Amino acid sequence: MSYHHNNKIVIFIALMACSLCYAGSTTLDFQANSTMNDMDAQTSSSDPTKSSIAEKLQQVSVTIQTESGEGSGVIVKRGEHNYVLTAGHVIDSLKQTITVVDSSSGIDRKIVDFQEAHVVQTIYEHGRKVGKLDMSAEVVCYSNAEHGEDLAVLRILKRGFIDQSAWFYLDGDIPPAGTELYHVGSLKGEFGSNSVTTGIISQVGRLYNKKLYDQTNCTAFPGSSGGGIFEKANGQYIGMLTRGSGETFNLIVPIRRIRIWTDKMHLSFILDPTLPVPTEEELIKIPIEDTGKTWQQKEAPVTTWPSIDYTPAVKYVPSTENMPNLLKK
C-alpha cells in the first residue's frame, strides 16, 4: 500500500515537472520568436527563427577600408539605397581640400571633398568564409573627431547592395548601467570582420574632451571604431564605439548624441525609417563636412564706454592630470 502510494506521488511529481518544463519552453520560444519577429520587420529577413539576434547583427556589420586603415560600420537601408553609419576618424584620410579662385571676386576659396571609401561585407556559409562583397561608397556627411562629433554617413553607390538594416533605439529613456550589450565590428580590420563581443554599459554620461560618451566593457580592438553597440535583449542599436584604453575600457557615442547630430545635419531619416528619404537635390544641399563650429559674420565695431568688472581675474582650469589618453579604436 505504501509502495503504490509513493509510486503515485512520484508519477504525479514527474508529470508536474514535465508540464512546467513544457510551459517554460513555450514561454521562452514565444519571447524569442517575438524578438526575432521585431528584428525581421526591421531587416526584412525571410525566416527569423533560423538565426539569432547576434547573427542578424553580423549581417548589418561591414568593414570600411581606406588607404590608411580599416574600421567598422553598420548598414542602414532606406528606400533603394544603403547607407553606412561610421566614425568620422575612420574616413579622415579620404578628405581632400582643393583651393580654387572665385571668378567673381578673385578670392581664393577652399573646397572640401572626399574620395570614395570601400565598404566590404564578408560572407560566411556552413561555418566558413566563402567570399566578400566590396562596394564603393560616397561620403554624405562627415564630422571630425577633434572638434566635431566623430561621426560620418556614407552612401553605397550600388543600389540594393543588401536588404538588411540596423534597428535604432529611439526611446526617450537612457539605457541604464548594467544593460547587457553586443558589440559587432571588424576587430583588427577585415580579418576580424563580423566579430561579436559581449559586455554591459559600465557607466552613463562620461565626459571626455567636452563630449558626452557612455562607457562599456565590450571587448574592442583597433578596427572596432565605427562599429555598433546593440542591446543584447532586442538587437537595437544604442551607440557607436569610437575610443578606448585597453580592450575593455571603451567609450561609445550614445544614440542620443547621434540623434542630435543627425537632426542638425538633416539626416534624421538615417535613424528613423518612418521619415521620408531626401531627394538627390536635397542631399546635395547638406554640407559634406560639419566643422562643429558656427561661423558668424563680424559686425562693425561699436564705440562704448568700458564697464568695470569686479570679478577676480582668476579663471578655473580643471585638472587634466588624471585624464586618460583614450585612443581611437
C-alpha positions as CSV (number, residue, x, y, z in Angstrom):
1,M,0.0,0.0,0.0
2,S,2.8,2.4,1.0
3,Y,4.8,1.4,-2.2
4,H,1.9,2.1,-4.5
5,H,1.0,5.4,-2.7
6,N,4.6,6.6,-3.0
7,N,4.7,5.5,-6.6
8,K,1.6,7.6,-7.4
9,I,3.3,10.6,-5.7
10,V,6.4,10.1,-7.8
11,I,4.4,9.8,-11.0
12,F,2.4,13.0,-10.1
13,I,5.5,15.0,-9.4
14,A,7.1,13.8,-12.7
15,L,4.1,14.8,-14.6
16,M,4.0,18.2,-13.0
17,A,7.7,18.7,-13.7
18,C,7.2,17.8,-17.4
19,S,4.3,20.2,-17.6
20,L,6.4,23.0,-16.1
21,C,9.3,22.3,-18.4
22,Y,7.0,22.4,-21.4
23,A,5.3,25.6,-20.3
24,G,8.7,27.3,-19.7
25,S,9.9,26.2,-23.1
26,T,6.8,27.6,-24.7
27,T,7.3,30.9,-23.0
28,L,10.9,31.2,-24.0
29,D,10.1,30.2,-27.6
30,F,7.4,32.8,-27.7
31,Q,9.7,35.5,-26.4
32,A,12.4,34.6,-28.8
33,N,10.1,34.5,-31.7
34,S,8.6,37.8,-30.7
35,T,12.0,39.4,-30.6
36,M,13.1,37.9,-33.9
37,N,9.8,39.0,-35.5
38,D,10.6,42.5,-34.4
39,M,14.1,42.2,-35.8
40,D,12.6,40.8,-39.0
41,A,10.3,43.8,-39.5
42,Q,13.4,46.0,-39.5
43,T,15.7,43.7,-41.5
44,S,13.3,42.1,-44.0
45,S,14.7,38.6,-43.3
46,S,12.6,35.7,-44.6
47,D,12.8,33.4,-41.6
48,P,13.6,34.9,-38.2
49,T,13.7,31.6,-36.5
50,K,16.8,30.4,-38.4
51,S,19.2,32.9,-36.9
52,S,19.9,34.5,-33.6
53,I,20.0,38.3,-32.9
54,A,23.8,38.2,-32.9
55,E,23.8,36.6,-36.4
56,K,21.4,39.2,-37.7
57,L,23.7,42.0,-36.3
58,Q,26.6,40.4,-38.1
59,Q,24.6,40.8,-41.4
60,V,24.5,44.6,-40.9
61,S,28.1,44.9,-39.9
62,V,30.7,46.0,-42.6
63,T,34.3,46.8,-42.8
64,I,35.3,50.2,-44.1
65,Q,38.6,50.4,-45.9
66,T,40.7,53.4,-46.8
67,E,44.3,53.7,-47.9
68,S,45.4,54.4,-44.4
69,G,43.4,51.8,-42.4
70,E,40.3,49.9,-41.7
71,G,37.3,50.5,-39.4
72,S,33.7,49.3,-38.9
73,G,30.3,50.5,-39.8
74,V,26.6,49.5,-39.8
75,I,24.3,49.2,-42.8
76,V,21.1,51.3,-42.9
77,K,18.6,50.5,-45.8
78,R,16.5,53.5,-46.8
79,G,14.5,53.2,-50.0
80,E,16.6,51.7,-52.7
81,H,19.9,52.9,-51.2
82,N,22.1,51.5,-48.5
83,Y,23.8,54.0,-46.1
84,V,26.6,53.3,-43.7
85,L,26.9,54.9,-40.2
86,T,30.5,55.0,-39.0
87,A,33.1,57.1,-37.1
88,G,34.5,60.2,-38.6
89,H,38.1,59.3,-37.9
90,V,37.7,56.1,-39.9
91,I,37.5,58.1,-43.1
92,D,39.7,61.0,-42.2
93,S,42.3,60.1,-44.8
94,L,39.7,60.4,-47.6
95,K,39.3,64.1,-47.0
96,Q,40.9,66.4,-49.6
97,T,40.9,70.2,-49.8
98,I,41.1,71.9,-53.1
99,T,41.9,75.6,-53.5
100,V,40.0,77.4,-56.3
101,V,39.8,81.1,-57.4
102,D,36.4,82.7,-57.1
103,S,35.9,84.2,-60.6
104,S,33.5,86.9,-59.3
105,S,35.8,88.2,-56.6
106,G,39.3,86.8,-57.3
107,I,39.5,85.5,-53.8
108,D,40.9,82.0,-53.1
109,R,38.4,79.6,-51.7
110,K,38.8,76.1,-50.3
111,I,36.5,73.3,-51.3
112,V,36.3,70.2,-49.2
113,D,35.7,66.9,-50.9
114,F,36.2,63.2,-50.1
115,Q,37.5,60.2,-52.1
116,E,35.3,57.1,-52.2
117,A,35.6,54.5,-49.4
118,H,35.4,50.8,-49.8
119,V,32.6,49.0,-47.9
120,V,33.3,45.3,-47.5
121,Q,30.9,42.7,-46.3
122,T,32.4,39.3,-45.6
123,I,30.2,36.3,-46.4
124,Y,30.1,33.1,-44.4
125,E,28.3,29.9,-45.2
126,H,28.3,26.5,-43.4
127,G,30.7,27.6,-40.8
128,R,33.4,29.1,-43.1
129,K,34.3,32.2,-45.1
130,V,33.2,31.8,-48.7
131,G,33.9,35.3,-50.1
132,K,33.2,39.0,-49.8
133,L,31.4,41.9,-51.4
134,D,33.4,45.1,-52.0
135,M,31.4,48.2,-52.9
136,S,32.4,51.8,-53.4
137,A,30.7,54.4,-51.2
138,E,30.5,58.2,-51.3
139,V,30.6,60.5,-48.2
140,V,27.3,62.2,-47.5
141,C,28.3,64.0,-44.3
142,Y,31.4,64.0,-42.0
143,S,32.2,65.4,-38.6
144,N,35.8,65.2,-37.4
145,A,37.0,63.7,-34.2
146,E,38.8,66.6,-32.7
147,H,36.3,69.5,-33.0
148,G,33.2,67.7,-34.1
149,E,31.1,64.6,-33.3
150,D,33.4,62.0,-34.8
151,L,30.5,60.7,-37.0
152,A,30.1,60.1,-40.7
153,V,27.4,58.8,-43.1
154,L,28.3,57.1,-46.3
155,R,26.1,56.0,-49.2
156,I,26.9,52.9,-51.2
157,L,26.9,53.6,-54.9
158,K,25.3,50.3,-55.9
159,R,21.6,50.4,-55.2
160,G,20.1,47.5,-53.3
161,F,23.5,46.3,-52.1
162,I,21.9,44.5,-49.1
163,D,18.4,44.0,-47.9
164,Q,19.3,44.2,-44.2
165,S,19.3,47.3,-41.9
166,A,20.3,48.2,-38.4
167,W,17.4,49.0,-36.0
168,F,17.9,52.1,-33.8
169,Y,16.9,52.7,-30.2
170,L,14.8,55.9,-30.3
171,D,13.0,55.7,-26.9
172,G,13.4,58.6,-24.6
173,D,14.8,56.6,-21.7
174,I,18.6,56.2,-21.4
175,P,19.6,52.5,-21.1
176,P,21.0,52.3,-17.6
177,A,24.3,50.9,-16.3
178,G,24.3,47.1,-16.3
179,T,22.3,46.8,-19.6
180,E,23.7,43.8,-21.5
181,L,25.2,44.6,-24.9
182,Y,26.7,43.2,-28.1
183,H,29.5,44.8,-30.0
184,V,29.8,43.8,-33.6
185,G,32.7,45.1,-35.7
186,S,35.8,44.4,-37.7
187,L,38.2,43.8,-34.8
188,K,41.8,44.0,-36.3
189,G,40.2,45.0,-39.6
190,E,38.8,42.8,-42.3
191,F,40.5,39.7,-40.8
192,G,38.3,40.1,-37.7
193,S,35.1,41.2,-39.6
194,N,31.7,40.3,-38.1
195,S,33.3,39.7,-34.7
196,V,30.7,39.6,-31.8
197,T,31.7,40.5,-28.3
198,T,29.6,41.0,-25.2
199,G,29.5,43.3,-22.2
200,I,27.4,45.8,-20.3
201,I,27.0,49.5,-20.0
202,S,29.6,50.3,-17.4
203,Q,28.7,53.9,-16.9
204,V,26.4,56.5,-18.4
205,G,27.4,60.1,-19.2
206,R,31.2,60.2,-19.3
207,L,32.7,63.5,-20.4
208,Y,35.9,63.3,-22.5
209,N,37.2,66.4,-24.3
210,K,33.9,68.1,-23.5
211,K,32.0,65.4,-25.4
212,L,29.4,63.1,-24.0
213,Y,30.0,59.3,-24.0
214,D,28.8,56.2,-22.4
215,Q,31.3,53.6,-21.2
216,T,31.2,49.8,-21.9
217,N,33.4,46.8,-21.2
218,C,32.6,45.1,-24.5
219,T,35.9,43.9,-25.9
220,A,37.2,46.0,-28.7
221,F,40.4,46.3,-30.7
222,P,41.8,48.7,-33.4
223,G,39.3,48.3,-36.3
224,S,36.3,48.4,-33.9
225,S,35.8,52.2,-34.4
226,G,32.5,52.9,-36.1
227,G,31.1,49.5,-35.0
228,G,27.7,49.3,-33.4
229,I,26.8,48.7,-29.8
230,F,23.5,46.9,-29.5
231,E,21.1,45.9,-26.7
232,K,21.5,42.2,-26.2
233,A,17.8,41.7,-25.5
234,N,16.4,43.0,-28.7
235,G,19.3,44.0,-31.1
236,Q,18.6,47.7,-31.0
237,Y,21.5,50.0,-31.9
238,I,22.3,52.2,-28.9
239,G,25.7,53.7,-29.8
240,M,28.9,53.6,-31.7
241,L,32.3,52.5,-30.4
242,T,34.9,55.1,-31.0
243,R,37.6,55.3,-28.3
244,G,39.1,53.1,-25.6
245,S,42.1,52.3,-23.4
246,G,43.0,48.6,-23.5
247,E,40.4,46.1,-24.6
248,T,37.6,46.6,-22.2
249,F,37.6,50.3,-21.2
250,N,35.8,51.7,-24.2
251,L,33.7,54.8,-24.9
252,I,30.7,54.9,-27.2
253,V,29.0,57.8,-28.8
254,P,25.4,57.2,-27.4
255,I,22.4,57.2,-29.7
256,R,21.1,60.3,-28.0
257,R,24.1,62.2,-29.2
258,I,24.0,60.7,-32.7
259,R,20.3,61.7,-32.9
260,I,21.1,65.4,-32.1
261,W,23.8,65.4,-34.9
262,T,21.6,63.7,-37.5
263,D,18.8,66.2,-36.7
264,K,21.2,69.1,-37.0
265,M,22.5,67.8,-40.4
266,H,19.0,67.0,-41.8
267,L,19.8,63.3,-41.7
268,S,17.2,62.1,-39.3
269,F,15.9,59.6,-41.8
270,I,19.0,57.5,-41.1
271,L,17.8,56.6,-37.7
272,D,14.1,56.8,-38.2
273,P,12.7,54.6,-41.1
274,T,9.3,56.4,-40.9
275,L,10.8,59.7,-42.1
276,P,11.0,60.4,-45.9
277,V,14.3,59.9,-47.6
278,P,15.7,63.2,-49.1
279,T,15.8,63.6,-52.9
280,E,19.1,63.9,-54.7
281,E,18.6,67.7,-54.8
282,E,18.0,67.8,-51.1
283,L,21.1,65.6,-50.3
284,I,23.3,67.9,-52.3
285,K,22.4,70.8,-50.1
286,I,23.6,69.0,-47.0
287,P,27.1,70.3,-46.1
288,I,29.6,67.5,-46.7
289,E,31.6,68.5,-43.6
290,D,30.2,69.5,-40.2
291,T,33.1,71.5,-38.6
292,G,31.4,71.6,-35.2
293,K,31.6,75.4,-35.2
294,T,29.1,78.2,-36.1
295,W,30.5,80.9,-38.3
296,Q,29.1,84.4,-37.9
297,Q,29.8,87.5,-39.9
298,K,31.6,90.1,-37.9
299,E,29.7,93.3,-37.3
300,A,31.3,96.8,-37.4
301,P,32.7,97.8,-34.0
302,V,30.6,100.0,-31.8
303,T,32.3,102.5,-29.5
304,T,31.1,102.2,-25.9
305,W,32.3,103.2,-22.5
306,P,34.2,100.4,-20.8
307,S,32.4,98.7,-18.0
308,I,34.0,97.9,-14.7
309,D,34.4,94.2,-13.9
310,Y,34.7,93.4,-10.3
311,T,35.1,89.7,-10.9
312,P,38.6,88.5,-9.8
313,A,40.9,87.8,-12.8
314,V,41.3,84.1,-11.9
315,K,40.0,81.5,-14.3
316,Y,39.3,78.0,-13.0
317,V,41.0,75.4,-15.1
318,P,40.1,71.8,-14.5
319,S,42.9,69.4,-13.8
320,T,43.9,67.1,-16.6
321,E,46.5,65.1,-14.6
322,N,44.2,62.1,-14.3
323,M,42.6,62.4,-17.8
324,P,43.4,59.1,-19.6
325,N,44.6,59.1,-23.2
326,L,41.7,57.3,-24.9
327,L,42.9,56.3,-28.3
328,K,40.7,56.0,-31.4
329,K,40.0,52.3,-32.0
